[in-house]
Every structure is written in structure tokens, then in C-alpha cells.
Amino acid sequence: MSLKENGEMITFRLYLIEQRLYVLAASQEKPGQIEQSVLSFFDSFRLLN
């Protein structure tokens, strides 16, 4: 999920696991190639038991 406001882009990823909510967020002033870096970073997270 992404939100653009005043030239800034904030990207969120939410995980609801059992009764816990995990929120990842990244902010950037100039959307573009950096956005792909944010998504790659978010994709690098893995849930462990």
C-alpha cells in the first residue's frame, strides 16, 4: 500500500499474524527507482516460528 502526499511517497506493508499486527513503512521524497528498492527490502523479510 502506498500513499502520495506533498511530493512524498510513503509505502506500507502490513502483516496480521494471529493477534499481532506488524507494520513496515518507508518514506521517500522522490518516487521512482527508489520505490523498487523499498519493495525489495520489504520482500527480504521472512517470518520465523
Protein Blocks (a to p, Z undefined) as FASTA:
>chain_A
ZZdeehiacddddddehjaccddddddfbgcjkmmmmmmmmmmpccdZZ
